[in-house]
């Protein structure tokens, strides 16, 4: 039966393949301007160099782990939008992250301390809600 005939909840491929296809689409949507060029994401006084995985708040470099850099990049691609920890963990680590809300809790707390330190106002905010045990994170826009 074709998908448009009411059977739209069936995928002709595995969930892992769906995630891989979505990641490929996202990479194509935000390509680098030139091969070897640094890709920058900016919001207010935050600047993230995707190529070098460096986060700057004003003129201060914020040291990040590789995983923190991936989280910051996702947050900067969706400013003002709450990104829930369970969804973020699954996007970064796959299905095995589903039951690891403790891991997202550690990364959320670490990023909150690093990104908000030394600034006149917090730009990263934690959001607790009913979308699972892992907290959500949102980058505030002025």
Secondary structure, DSSP 8 states (H G I E B T S, - for coil): --GGGT-TT--SS-HHHHHHHHHHHHHHHT--SSTT---EEEETTEEEETTTTEEEETTEEE---HHHHHHHHHHHHTTTS-EEHHHHHHHHH-GGGTT-HHHHHHHHHHHHHHHHTT-SS--EEEE--SS-SS-EEEE---
